[in-house]
Amino acid sequence: MSRLTNIIMGVIGTGLMAVFVIGLSYSISTGFAGLWGGLPFAIIAIFVIALALYNFWEDAVRRRD
């Protein structure tokens, strides 16, 4: 695939994954678990999203010569 296609598909995929994980974290925190019960999952979710963004940057955006 071309570089532009990799970037577009990476943005779409990473964005969908981030929306899902953030929505899941929000529903856990506002539901039965409450803020303090959902806090460990929120921290893990932030870490996972950061890893996904780093992987996207490493695979699609960064130029390799």
Summary of the structure (lengths in Angstrom):
residues: 65
radius of gyration: 15.0
end to end distance: 17.3
largest distance: 51.1
contacts: 154
relative contact order: 0.15
helix: 86%
strand: 0%
